[in-house]
Amino acid sequence: MIFEMKDITKVYEDGVVANDSVSLHLNKGEILSIVGENGAGKSTIMKILYGLVKPSYGEIYVKGERMRFRTPSDAMAAGIGMVQQHFMLFEEMTVAENIVFKNEIRKGLFMDMDKTIETVRALSEKYSLTIDPSARSADCPVGLRQRVEILKILYQNAEIIIFDEPSAVLTPLEVDALLETLKNLAASGKSIVLITHKLQEVMAVSDRIYVMRAGKVVAERMKSETSIEELAFLMVGHPMTTRQIPAVHPGSRLLEMKALTLTQDGRDVLKDISIHVDAGEIVGIAGVSGNGQSELIQCITGLCASTSGQVLVQGKDVTNRSVREIRDAGLAHISEDRFVWGSAVQATLEENALMGRQDSAPFSSHGLVRHSTIRSYAQKLIQDFGVKASSPTQKMQELSGGNAQKLVVAREMSMNTPVLICCEPTRGIDIGAMESIHDKLVARREEGAAVLLVSSELTEIMSLSDRIYVLYGGKINGEFQRDAMDDKHLGLLMVGGARA
């Protein structure tokens, strides 16, 4: 046994019990998975182990020795590393500098950049996590930033490695490589804790599994003695249903891009993108991270100015208009990063719930804000979308990542706009909430909305989309109808293969 946590309890100042007498342990060379719905307490228990959160009660033992971690530095000194769900990179530093931060390779008084880049490149190749060591972190798309976070911990060579939703932003091919990395790490004697909502991953790599619900451990299972169906039932407390999506009958064209091109630093990030989404249709964009998906959505929503081409919303040309003008034309946007683009983390939940509607009835009148109306509206969104929060006045940054995502999704979907842009709508969401959000997307489709879905989850794209465009190298590399979808062909196009 390499670590043990006994009767860990965490009660916050507002009375919220995040962990209630949680006891668990990890064996050397074992892959242990912790699963549960958002707010079940699984991330909190690991943050306690890593020194980010102090427990109210309970004991922690590492290799039989009782520990009191005041900071993550204490945990790292004890051989514990954590790849967190939310990125903690220095934006202006390079990838290599971030990875070796506080453990720099020096040549005299100065950092040896050549040796650093060589070391980081070798590390990335060893674990099949391809990165450019010289790239500035701020310029890296979401998928690459996640790889940097993983490589930071691997560089520290910790004995116990906690992975908090590590595959949330990875493509299917990258996930396969990551799972192989986890197995290789365990085989080499590392001890792994995996926090994930993806039960396929749990069953692919785990030796043992804890299920948490409402801050407690409700079950412990050996992987060989359980199934995805049982784990899903233990997590949500009821059987999961199979979704049947009726045939689509598209209406008028509500969203269209015509020869959209974006040139940056002399390179075409997007080249002649022509796609459309009709009323009553979900259209998916599939592609490996970094192939133009983020830039495409930014051009559509007004976050980035395109070089040429057109964006039409309900037939109105909104090309390079402001975010406000494009939203007013009938578009809502669930952004790919809930904290960077989707919310104000220092603001309250009710303030975040209102964003984009603060000047409209019934929330304001003649310049006066109606606070009671706003609070009631926020409370309804919180209840309808199952956001676990103490009150609408709680700050956004105090929510778990999954619950913050639910509030962003609730806000944008509740605007009931003709066009809905969904980027990674279920990132970090538990299986029960994922099912609910998928149902709501299908409901919007049936109400006649045009839904553009961008997701790194190929299964999500394939299960919800009526049509799929494949984006590779900033160009459309294929299009599929629902009745002609093939995951192998789709995956081949995503990595640049030729169309059939």
C-alpha positions as CSV (number, residue, x, y, z in Angstrom):
1,M,0.0,0.0,0.0
2,I,1.6,3.3,-1.1
3,F,-1.0,5.7,0.4
4,E,-4.0,5.5,2.5
5,M,-6.7,8.1,3.4
6,K,-8.7,7.5,6.5
7,D,-12.1,9.1,7.3
8,I,-11.4,12.2,5.3
9,T,-14.0,14.9,5.8
10,K,-14.2,18.3,4.2
11,V,-16.8,20.9,5.4
12,Y,-16.6,24.3,3.8
13,E,-17.4,27.5,5.7
14,D,-20.9,27.7,4.1
15,G,-21.7,24.3,5.5
16,V,-21.3,22.4,2.2
17,V,-19.9,18.9,2.9
18,A,-17.6,17.9,0.0
19,N,-16.2,14.7,1.5
20,D,-18.0,12.7,4.2
21,S,-15.7,10.2,6.0
22,V,-14.0,9.0,2.8
23,S,-11.5,6.2,3.2
24,L,-9.5,4.8,0.3
25,H,-6.1,3.4,-0.5
26,L,-3.7,2.9,-3.5
27,N,-1.3,0.0,-4.0
28,K,2.1,0.3,-5.6
29,G,1.9,-0.2,-9.4
30,E,-1.9,0.0,-9.4
31,I,-4.2,2.1,-11.5
32,L,-7.1,3.2,-9.3
33,S,-10.1,5.0,-10.8
34,I,-12.5,7.2,-8.9
35,V,-15.8,7.9,-10.6
36,G,-18.9,9.8,-9.7
37,E,-21.2,12.6,-10.8
38,N,-20.1,16.2,-10.8
39,G,-20.0,17.4,-7.2
40,A,-19.6,13.9,-5.8
41,G,-16.4,14.9,-4.1
42,K,-13.9,12.9,-6.2
43,S,-11.8,16.0,-7.2
44,T,-11.9,17.4,-3.7
45,I,-10.5,14.2,-2.1
46,M,-7.6,14.2,-4.6
47,K,-7.0,17.9,-4.0
48,I,-6.7,17.1,-0.3
49,L,-4.1,14.4,-1.1
50,Y,-2.2,16.9,-3.3
51,G,-2.2,19.6,-0.6
52,L,-4.5,22.0,-2.5
53,V,-7.3,21.7,0.0
54,K,-7.0,21.1,3.8
55,P,-9.3,18.4,5.3
56,S,-11.5,19.2,8.2
57,Y,-10.9,15.8,9.7
58,G,-9.1,12.6,8.8
59,E,-5.6,11.2,8.2
60,I,-3.3,10.6,5.3
61,Y,-0.5,8.1,5.2
62,V,2.2,7.7,2.5
63,K,4.2,4.5,2.7
64,G,2.9,4.1,6.2
65,E,4.0,7.5,7.4
66,R,1.4,10.0,8.5
67,M,1.5,13.2,6.4
68,R,0.2,16.8,6.8
69,F,0.3,18.5,3.4
70,R,0.1,22.3,3.7
71,T,0.9,22.9,0.1
72,P,1.3,21.0,-3.2
73,S,5.1,21.4,-2.7
74,D,4.7,19.2,0.4
75,A,2.9,16.6,-1.6
76,M,5.4,16.8,-4.5
77,A,8.2,16.3,-1.9
78,A,6.5,13.1,-0.8
79,G,6.4,11.9,-4.5
80,I,2.8,12.9,-5.4
81,G,2.1,14.7,-8.7
82,M,-1.3,15.9,-10.1
83,V,-2.4,16.6,-13.6
84,Q,-5.3,18.9,-12.9
85,Q,-8.5,19.4,-14.9
86,H,-7.9,23.1,-15.4
87,F,-4.7,24.4,-17.0
88,M,-2.1,26.0,-14.8
89,L,0.4,27.3,-17.4
90,F,2.3,30.5,-17.7
91,E,1.0,31.9,-20.9
92,E,4.0,33.9,-22.0
93,M,6.5,31.1,-21.3
94,T,7.3,28.4,-23.9
95,V,6.1,24.8,-23.6
96,A,9.5,23.7,-22.6
97,E,9.8,26.4,-19.9
98,N,6.5,25.4,-18.4
99,I,7.4,21.7,-18.3
100,V,10.7,22.2,-16.5
101,F,9.5,25.1,-14.3
102,K,11.2,25.0,-10.8
103,N,13.3,22.1,-12.1
104,E,15.2,24.0,-14.8
105,I,18.3,22.6,-16.6
106,R,21.0,25.2,-16.1
107,K,24.3,26.0,-17.7
108,G,26.1,28.1,-15.2
109,L,23.8,30.8,-14.0
110,F,21.5,30.6,-17.0
111,M,18.9,28.2,-18.2
112,D,20.3,25.8,-20.9
113,M,17.6,26.2,-23.5
114,D,19.1,23.8,-26.0
115,K,19.3,21.0,-23.4
116,T,15.9,21.8,-22.1
117,I,14.3,21.6,-25.5
118,E,16.1,18.3,-26.3
119,T,15.0,16.8,-22.9
120,V,11.4,17.9,-23.4
121,R,11.2,16.7,-26.9
122,A,12.6,13.3,-25.9
123,L,10.0,13.1,-23.0
124,S,7.1,13.9,-25.4
125,E,8.2,11.3,-27.9
126,K,8.6,8.7,-25.1
127,Y,5.0,9.1,-24.0
128,S,3.5,9.8,-27.5
129,L,2.4,13.3,-26.5
130,T,3.6,15.4,-29.4
131,I,4.3,19.1,-28.7
132,D,6.5,21.9,-30.0
133,P,8.9,22.7,-27.1
134,S,9.6,26.2,-28.5
135,A,5.9,27.2,-28.9
136,R,4.5,29.9,-26.6
137,S,1.9,28.4,-24.3
138,A,-0.6,31.1,-25.0
139,D,-0.6,30.2,-28.7
140,C,-1.3,26.5,-28.0
141,P,-4.9,25.2,-28.6
142,V,-6.7,23.4,-25.7
143,G,-5.5,19.9,-26.7
144,L,-1.9,20.8,-26.7
145,R,-2.1,22.7,-23.4
146,Q,-3.5,19.5,-21.8
147,R,-0.5,17.6,-23.1
148,V,1.9,20.1,-21.5
149,E,0.1,19.6,-18.2
150,I,0.6,15.8,-18.4
151,L,4.3,16.2,-19.4
152,K,5.0,18.6,-16.5
153,I,4.1,15.8,-14.0
154,L,5.9,13.1,-16.0
155,Y,9.0,15.3,-16.0
156,Q,8.8,15.5,-12.2
157,N,9.0,11.7,-12.1
158,A,6.5,11.4,-9.2
159,E,5.8,8.0,-7.7
160,I,2.1,8.6,-7.3
161,I,0.4,10.4,-10.2
162,I,-3.1,11.8,-10.0
163,F,-4.9,12.4,-13.4
164,D,-8.0,14.6,-13.1
165,E,-10.0,14.1,-16.3
166,P,-6.8,13.9,-18.4
167,S,-8.5,12.9,-21.6
168,A,-11.2,15.6,-21.5
169,V,-9.6,17.5,-24.5
170,L,-7.9,14.6,-26.3
171,T,-8.9,13.0,-29.6
172,P,-9.6,9.3,-29.8
173,L,-6.1,8.6,-31.1
174,E,-4.5,10.7,-28.3
175,V,-6.7,9.0,-25.7
176,D,-5.4,5.6,-26.9
177,A,-1.9,6.8,-26.5
178,L,-2.7,8.3,-23.1
179,L,-4.2,5.0,-21.8
180,E,-1.2,3.1,-23.1
181,T,1.0,5.6,-21.2
182,L,-0.9,5.0,-18.0
183,K,-0.5,1.3,-18.3
184,N,3.2,1.7,-19.1
185,L,3.7,4.0,-16.0
186,A,2.0,1.4,-13.8
187,A,4.1,-1.4,-15.3
188,S,7.2,0.6,-14.5
189,G,6.2,0.9,-10.8
190,K,4.3,4.2,-10.8
191,S,1.0,4.3,-8.9
192,I,-1.9,6.0,-10.7
193,V,-5.1,7.6,-9.6
194,L,-7.5,8.3,-12.5
195,I,-10.5,10.6,-12.1
196,T,-12.7,10.4,-15.2
197,H,-16.3,10.3,-16.3
198,K,-15.5,8.1,-19.2
199,L,-16.3,4.6,-18.1
200,Q,-14.8,3.0,-21.2
201,E,-11.4,4.4,-20.1
202,V,-12.0,3.1,-16.6
203,M,-12.7,-0.4,-17.9
204,A,-9.7,-0.2,-20.3
205,V,-7.0,0.5,-17.7
206,S,-8.2,0.2,-14.1
207,D,-7.3,-2.4,-11.6
208,R,-9.7,-1.2,-9.0
209,I,-12.5,1.4,-8.9
210,Y,-14.2,3.5,-6.2
211,V,-17.6,5.0,-6.9
212,M,-18.5,8.3,-5.1
213,R,-21.9,9.9,-4.7
214,A,-22.8,13.0,-2.5
215,G,-19.3,13.1,-0.9
216,K,-19.2,9.5,0.1
217,V,-17.7,6.3,-1.3
218,V,-20.8,4.1,-2.2
219,A,-19.0,1.2,-3.8
220,E,-15.6,-0.4,-4.4
221,R,-15.1,-2.8,-7.3
222,M,-12.3,-4.8,-8.9
223,K,-12.4,-4.1,-12.7
224,S,-12.7,-7.8,-13.4
225,E,-15.9,-8.0,-11.2
226,T,-17.9,-5.1,-12.7
227,S,-19.2,-3.5,-15.9
228,I,-19.9,-0.2,-17.5
229,E,-23.6,-0.7,-16.9
230,E,-23.1,-1.4,-13.1
231,L,-20.8,1.6,-12.7
232,A,-23.2,3.9,-14.5
233,F,-26.0,2.7,-12.2
234,L,-23.9,3.2,-9.1
235,M,-23.0,6.7,-10.2
236,V,-26.5,8.0,-11.0
237,G,-28.7,5.7,-9.0
238,H,-30.9,4.6,-12.0
239,P,-30.5,2.7,-15.2
240,M,-29.3,4.7,-18.3
241,T,-31.5,4.8,-21.3
242,T,-30.6,4.4,-25.0
243,R,-31.3,7.5,-27.1
244,Q,-33.2,7.1,-30.3
245,I,-33.1,10.2,-32.6
246,P,-35.8,10.4,-35.3
247,A,-35.0,11.1,-38.9
248,V,-34.3,14.8,-39.7
249,H,-36.5,17.0,-41.8
250,P,-34.3,20.1,-42.3
251,G,-36.0,23.5,-42.8
252,S,-34.6,26.9,-43.9
253,R,-30.9,27.7,-43.9
254,L,-30.1,29.4,-40.5
255,L,-26.3,29.3,-40.5
256,E,-24.0,29.4,-43.4
257,M,-20.3,30.0,-44.1
258,K,-19.2,30.8,-47.7
259,A,-15.5,30.4,-48.6
260,L,-14.4,31.5,-45.1
261,T,-10.7,32.0,-44.9
262,L,-8.4,33.0,-42.1
263,T,-4.8,33.9,-42.7
264,Q,-2.4,34.3,-39.7
265,D,1.3,34.9,-39.9
266,G,1.2,34.2,-43.6
267,R,-0.5,30.8,-43.1
268,D,-4.1,29.8,-44.0
269,V,-5.5,28.6,-40.6
270,L,-8.8,28.2,-42.4
271,K,-9.1,27.8,-46.2
272,D,-12.4,28.2,-48.2
273,I,-14.7,26.8,-45.6
274,S,-18.2,26.4,-47.0
275,I,-20.6,24.7,-44.7
276,H,-24.2,25.2,-43.6
277,V,-26.7,24.2,-40.9
278,D,-30.4,24.2,-41.5
279,A,-33.4,24.5,-39.1
280,G,-34.1,21.2,-37.3
281,E,-30.6,19.9,-37.8
282,I,-27.5,19.0,-35.7
283,V,-24.3,19.3,-37.7
284,G,-21.0,18.0,-36.2
285,I,-17.5,19.3,-36.9
286,A,-15.0,16.4,-36.3
287,G,-11.2,16.9,-36.3
288,V,-8.1,16.4,-34.4
289,S,-7.4,19.3,-32.0
290,G,-5.5,22.1,-33.7
291,N,-6.9,21.7,-37.2
292,G,-8.9,25.0,-37.2
293,Q,-12.0,24.1,-35.1
294,S,-11.3,26.8,-32.5
295,E,-10.6,29.4,-35.2
296,L,-13.7,28.5,-37.2
297,I,-15.9,29.0,-34.2
298,Q,-14.2,32.2,-33.3
299,C,-14.8,33.6,-36.8
300,I,-18.4,32.6,-36.6
301,T,-19.1,34.1,-33.2
302,G,-17.1,37.4,-33.6
303,L,-14.1,36.5,-31.4
304,C,-11.8,36.6,-34.4
305,A,-11.9,38.5,-37.7
306,S,-11.8,36.4,-40.9
307,T,-9.6,37.3,-43.8
308,S,-12.2,36.7,-46.5
309,G,-15.5,34.9,-47.0
310,Q,-18.9,35.3,-45.4
311,V,-20.8,34.2,-42.3
312,L,-24.6,34.4,-42.5
313,V,-27.1,34.0,-39.6
314,Q,-30.7,33.7,-40.7
315,G,-29.6,35.1,-44.1
316,K,-28.0,38.2,-42.5
317,D,-24.4,38.9,-43.2
318,V,-22.6,39.1,-39.8
319,T,-19.1,38.7,-41.1
320,N,-16.6,40.3,-38.7
321,R,-19.4,41.9,-36.7
322,S,-19.1,42.3,-33.0
323,V,-20.0,39.5,-30.6
324,R,-23.0,41.5,-29.5
325,E,-24.3,42.1,-33.0
326,I,-23.9,38.4,-33.9
327,R,-25.7,37.2,-30.8
328,D,-28.5,39.7,-31.5
329,A,-28.8,38.2,-35.0
330,G,-30.0,35.0,-33.3
331,L,-26.9,33.0,-32.2
332,A,-26.0,31.5,-28.8
333,H,-22.5,30.1,-28.1
334,I,-21.3,27.4,-25.7
335,S,-17.6,28.1,-25.8
336,E,-14.9,25.4,-25.7
337,D,-13.3,26.7,-22.5
338,R,-15.9,27.5,-19.8
339,F,-13.6,29.7,-17.7
340,V,-11.6,31.6,-20.4
341,W,-14.4,32.3,-22.8
342,G,-17.7,31.2,-21.2
343,S,-17.8,32.9,-17.8
344,A,-16.5,35.5,-15.4
345,V,-15.0,33.4,-12.7
346,Q,-15.0,36.2,-10.0
347,A,-18.7,36.9,-10.7
348,T,-21.6,35.2,-9.0
349,L,-23.7,32.4,-10.5
350,E,-26.6,34.8,-11.0
351,E,-24.4,37.3,-12.8
352,N,-23.0,34.6,-15.1
353,A,-26.5,33.3,-15.7
354,L,-27.6,36.7,-16.9
355,M,-24.7,37.5,-19.2
356,G,-25.9,38.6,-22.6
357,R,-29.4,39.4,-21.3
358,Q,-28.6,42.1,-18.7
359,D,-30.1,44.9,-20.7
360,S,-33.3,43.1,-21.7
361,A,-36.7,42.5,-20.2
362,P,-37.7,41.2,-17.7
363,F,-34.3,41.6,-16.0
364,S,-34.0,45.3,-16.4
365,S,-36.4,48.2,-17.0
366,H,-35.6,51.8,-17.8
367,G,-32.0,51.2,-16.7
368,L,-32.9,49.6,-13.4
369,V,-31.9,46.0,-12.7
370,R,-34.5,43.7,-11.2
371,H,-32.5,41.7,-8.7
372,S,-35.3,39.4,-7.5
373,T,-36.1,38.4,-11.1
374,I,-32.5,37.7,-11.9
375,R,-32.1,35.6,-8.8
376,S,-35.2,33.6,-9.5
377,Y,-34.1,33.0,-13.1
378,A,-30.6,31.9,-12.0
379,Q,-32.2,29.5,-9.5
380,K,-34.4,28.0,-12.2
381,L,-31.3,27.4,-14.4
382,I,-29.4,25.8,-11.5
383,Q,-32.3,23.5,-10.8
384,D,-33.2,22.6,-14.4
385,F,-29.7,21.7,-15.3
386,G,-28.7,20.1,-12.0
387,V,-26.0,22.5,-11.1
388,K,-24.7,21.7,-7.6
389,A,-24.2,25.0,-5.8
390,S,-24.9,26.5,-2.4
391,S,-26.8,29.5,-3.8
392,P,-27.0,31.8,-6.8
393,T,-24.7,34.3,-5.0
394,Q,-21.8,31.7,-5.0
395,K,-18.9,32.7,-7.1
396,M,-18.3,30.8,-10.4
397,Q,-14.8,29.9,-9.5
398,E,-16.0,28.0,-6.5
399,L,-17.9,25.4,-8.6
400,S,-16.4,22.1,-9.8
401,G,-15.5,22.2,-13.5
402,G,-18.5,20.1,-14.5
403,N,-21.0,22.2,-12.6
404,A,-19.5,25.4,-14.1
405,Q,-20.0,23.8,-17.5
406,K,-23.6,23.0,-16.7
407,L,-24.3,26.6,-15.9
408,V,-22.7,27.9,-19.1
409,V,-24.7,25.3,-21.1
410,A,-27.9,26.3,-19.2
411,R,-27.4,30.0,-19.9
412,E,-26.8,29.6,-23.7
413,M,-29.5,26.9,-24.3
414,S,-32.1,28.8,-22.4
415,M,-31.8,31.8,-24.7
416,N,-33.7,29.7,-27.3
417,T,-32.0,31.3,-30.2
418,P,-32.5,30.0,-33.8
419,V,-28.7,29.1,-34.0
420,L,-26.8,27.3,-31.3
421,I,-23.0,26.8,-31.4
422,C,-21.9,24.0,-29.1
423,C,-18.2,23.6,-28.5
424,E,-17.3,20.7,-26.2
425,P,-20.8,21.0,-24.4
426,T,-20.2,18.0,-22.2
427,R,-16.5,18.4,-21.4
428,G,-15.9,17.3,-17.8
429,I,-19.6,16.4,-17.4
430,D,-20.6,13.2,-15.6
431,I,-22.6,10.5,-17.4
432,G,-26.0,11.5,-16.0
433,A,-25.6,15.2,-16.8
434,M,-24.2,14.3,-20.2
435,E,-27.4,12.3,-21.0
436,S,-29.5,15.3,-19.9
437,I,-27.6,17.8,-22.1
438,H,-27.8,15.5,-25.1
439,D,-31.5,15.2,-24.6
440,K,-31.8,19.0,-24.5
441,L,-29.7,19.4,-27.7
442,V,-32.0,16.9,-29.5
443,A,-35.0,18.9,-28.1
444,R,-33.7,22.1,-29.5
445,R,-33.2,20.4,-32.9
446,E,-36.8,19.2,-32.8
447,E,-38.0,22.7,-32.0
448,G,-36.4,23.9,-35.2
449,A,-33.0,25.2,-34.1
450,A,-29.9,24.9,-36.1
451,V,-27.2,23.3,-33.9
452,L,-23.5,23.3,-34.8
453,L,-21.6,20.8,-32.6
454,V,-17.8,20.7,-32.2
455,S,-16.6,18.0,-29.9
456,S,-13.4,16.0,-29.4
457,E,-15.6,13.1,-28.4
458,L,-16.1,11.1,-31.6
459,T,-18.9,9.1,-30.0
460,E,-20.7,12.3,-29.1
461,I,-20.4,13.7,-32.7
462,M,-21.6,10.4,-34.2
463,S,-24.5,9.8,-31.9
464,L,-26.0,13.3,-32.2
465,S,-25.2,14.6,-35.7
466,D,-27.4,14.4,-38.7
467,R,-24.4,15.4,-40.8
468,I,-20.7,15.6,-40.1
469,Y,-18.0,17.8,-41.7
470,V,-14.4,16.6,-41.1
471,L,-11.9,19.4,-40.7
472,Y,-8.2,18.8,-41.4
473,G,-5.4,21.3,-41.8
474,G,-8.0,24.1,-41.9
475,K,-9.9,22.6,-44.8
476,I,-13.0,20.4,-45.1
477,N,-11.8,16.9,-45.7
478,G,-15.1,15.1,-46.0
479,E,-18.8,15.2,-45.2
480,F,-21.0,12.3,-43.9
481,Q,-24.8,11.9,-43.6
482,R,-26.2,10.1,-40.5
483,D,-27.0,6.9,-42.4
484,A,-23.5,6.7,-44.0
485,M,-21.3,7.3,-40.9
486,D,-18.3,5.0,-40.5
487,D,-16.1,5.6,-37.4
488,K,-13.0,4.1,-39.1
489,H,-13.3,6.2,-42.3
490,L,-14.2,9.2,-40.2
491,G,-11.1,8.7,-38.0
492,L,-8.9,8.3,-41.1
493,L,-10.2,11.6,-42.6
494,M,-9.5,13.3,-39.2
495,V,-5.8,12.5,-39.6
496,G,-5.6,13.6,-43.2
497,G,-6.5,10.4,-45.1
498,A,-8.1,10.6,-48.5
499,R,-11.9,10.6,-49.0
500,A,-13.4,7.4,-50.2
